[in-house]
Amino acid sequence: MVITLIKYLGILVLGGLIGYKDKLSPKLEGKLNTIQTASLLFLLFVMGITIGINDKVISNIFSIGLKAFIISIFAVGFSILFVHLVKKFIPLEEKEIES
């Protein structure tokens, strides 16, 4: 488990270094959006297969969905609440726009 996590973090750091050092060709850089979209779609496809194979997940899909919905509602609600609270305690200076 730890080795897998280290591999993932290593790949992430390697990608970050390549991007930071600007080592990509302009041709590949122009196709990054397409590559990211294809990779994401493939990842979602594989996750769907993994979920579909697991009988426990399929039999409890509605219970899992309800719990996920409740968690997401609370996460969004409390995020909004805390942003409003923080905005009251941290004054932001408004700059005038000169034309």
C-alpha positions as CSV (number, residue, x, y, z in Angstrom):
1,M,0.0,0.0,0.0
2,V,2.8,2.4,0.9
3,I,4.8,1.5,-2.1
4,T,1.8,2.2,-4.4
5,L,1.2,5.6,-2.7
6,I,4.9,6.5,-3.2
7,K,4.7,5.5,-6.9
8,Y,1.6,7.7,-7.4
9,L,3.3,10.6,-5.6
10,G,6.4,10.1,-7.6
11,I,4.5,10.2,-10.9
12,L,2.7,13.4,-9.7
13,V,6.0,15.1,-8.8
14,L,7.6,14.0,-12.1
15,G,4.7,15.5,-14.0
16,G,4.9,18.7,-11.9
17,L,8.7,19.0,-12.6
18,I,8.2,18.5,-16.3
19,G,5.5,21.1,-16.4
20,Y,7.5,23.5,-14.2
21,K,10.7,23.1,-16.3
22,D,8.7,23.6,-19.5
23,K,10.1,20.4,-21.1
24,L,7.0,19.6,-23.2
25,S,7.0,20.1,-26.9
26,P,4.4,22.7,-28.1
27,K,2.7,20.0,-30.2
28,L,2.2,17.8,-27.1
29,E,1.3,20.8,-25.0
30,G,-1.5,21.6,-27.4
31,K,-3.0,18.1,-27.0
32,L,-2.9,18.0,-23.2
33,N,-6.6,18.8,-22.8
34,T,-7.5,15.9,-25.1
35,I,-5.1,13.6,-23.3
36,Q,-6.5,14.6,-19.9
37,T,-10.1,14.1,-21.0
38,A,-9.4,10.7,-22.5
39,S,-7.5,9.6,-19.4
40,L,-10.4,10.8,-17.1
41,L,-12.9,8.9,-19.3
42,F,-10.8,5.8,-19.1
43,L,-10.5,6.1,-15.4
44,L,-14.3,6.5,-14.9
45,F,-14.8,3.4,-17.2
46,V,-12.5,1.3,-15.1
47,M,-14.1,2.5,-11.9
48,G,-17.5,1.6,-13.3
49,I,-16.3,-1.9,-14.1
50,T,-14.8,-2.3,-10.6
51,I,-18.1,-1.1,-9.0
52,G,-20.2,-3.4,-11.3
53,I,-18.1,-6.4,-10.4
54,N,-18.6,-5.9,-6.6
55,D,-21.8,-7.5,-5.5
56,K,-21.8,-5.7,-2.1
57,V,-21.7,-2.3,-3.8
58,I,-24.5,-3.2,-6.2
59,S,-26.8,-4.6,-3.5
60,N,-26.3,-1.4,-1.4
61,I,-26.2,1.2,-4.2
62,F,-29.2,3.1,-2.9
63,S,-27.9,3.2,0.7
64,I,-24.5,4.3,-0.5
65,G,-26.0,6.9,-2.8
66,L,-28.1,8.4,0.0
67,K,-25.1,8.6,2.3
68,A,-23.0,10.2,-0.5
69,F,-25.8,12.8,-1.1
70,I,-26.1,13.7,2.5
71,I,-22.3,14.0,2.9
72,S,-22.1,16.2,-0.2
73,I,-25.0,18.5,0.9
74,F,-23.3,19.0,4.3
75,A,-19.9,19.6,2.7
76,V,-21.2,22.3,0.4
77,G,-23.4,23.8,3.1
78,F,-20.7,24.1,5.7
79,S,-18.2,25.3,3.0
80,I,-20.5,28.2,2.2
81,L,-21.2,28.9,5.9
82,F,-17.5,29.0,6.7
83,V,-16.6,31.3,3.8
84,H,-19.3,33.7,4.9
85,L,-18.0,33.6,8.5
86,V,-14.4,34.1,7.4
87,K,-15.3,37.0,5.2
88,K,-16.8,38.8,8.2
89,F,-13.6,38.5,10.2
90,I,-11.2,39.3,7.4
91,P,-11.8,42.7,5.9
92,L,-10.9,43.0,2.2
93,E,-9.9,46.3,0.8
94,E,-11.7,47.3,-2.4
95,K,-9.5,49.0,-5.0
96,E,-11.0,51.6,-7.2
97,I,-10.7,50.9,-10.9
98,E,-9.2,53.7,-12.8
99,S,-10.1,54.2,-16.4
